Amino acid sequence: MNRDPHAWARLGQKLKATRLARGLKQSDIAEEASVSLASVQSAEAGTMPKSRMPITLPPIAAALGWRQGSVDAVLDGGEPDLEPADSEWRDVSVQQQIDEEQLAGIMTNSMVRAMKNTPSGEIRAATRIALDELRRQGYLPETNSVQPSTISENP
């Protein structure tokens, strides 16, 4: 672990600068990273840890859009490797077609990761609703093998 207090101060400055550039509050980062507000404040303060790398730093960095390895890069004097901000997203051409079954699998797996402790039946129902909407808007063809679900949303 890097023991240079200046490196840790630089890390804190970079974390704060990234957060401010993205228009986020410390509490936003704490919530997104599932860490305490004090952890975010400590990271931005740039205080060198006493014994080991704090386990809260990687999730804080990820919540800011830093790619893996960016914390070490900044501690070594470099810059963070940033994911593009929402305003920096651009259209790309799709090289591979995806079928409905693959799409349903991707959506279900994503929802399982995002919606911890949600019953699997509810996640499957949400996936069916999303697929039905994609069909309705013409992104997926109507098929004989998979019919649109009859689940209706409650007002």
Residue pairs with C-beta under 8 A, 6 or more apart in sequence:
1 49
1 52
1 53
2 8
2 72
2 75
2 76
3 48
4 48
4 75
5 48
7 74
7 75
7 76
7 77
8 46
8 47
8 48
8 49
8 75
9 46
10 46
10 74
10 75
10 77
11 43
11 46
11 71
11 74
11 75
12 43
12 44
12 45
12 46
12 47
13 46
14 74
14 79
14 80
15 43
15 44
15 60
15 61
15 64
16 44
18 64
18 65
18 66
18 80
18 82
19 25
19 26
19 29
19 44
19 64
21 85
22 64
22 65
22 85
24 64
26 37
26 40
26 41
26 44
27 37
27 40
29 40
29 60
29 63
29 64
30 36
30 37
30 39
30 40
32 63
33 39
33 40
33 56
33 59
33 60
33 62
33 63
34 59
35 56
35 59
35 60
36 56
39 54
39 56
39 60
40 56
40 60
42 54
43 54
43 56
43 57
43 60
53 71
57 71
58 68
58 71
61 70
61 71
61 80
62 68
64 80
65 82
65 83
65 84
65 85
66 80
66 81
66 82
66 83
67 80
67 81
67 82
67 83
69 81
70 80
70 81
70 82
71 80
73 79
73 80
73 81
74 80
84 90
98 106
100 131
100 140
100 143
100 146
103 131
103 134
103 140
104 127
104 131
107 127
107 130
107 131
108 123
108 124
108 127
111 118
111 123
111 126
111 127
112 118
112 120
112 123
115 122
115 123
125 149
125 151
128 149
128 151
129 149
129 151
129 153
131 140
131 146
131 148
131 149
132 148
132 149
134 140
135 141
135 142
135 148
136 148
142 148
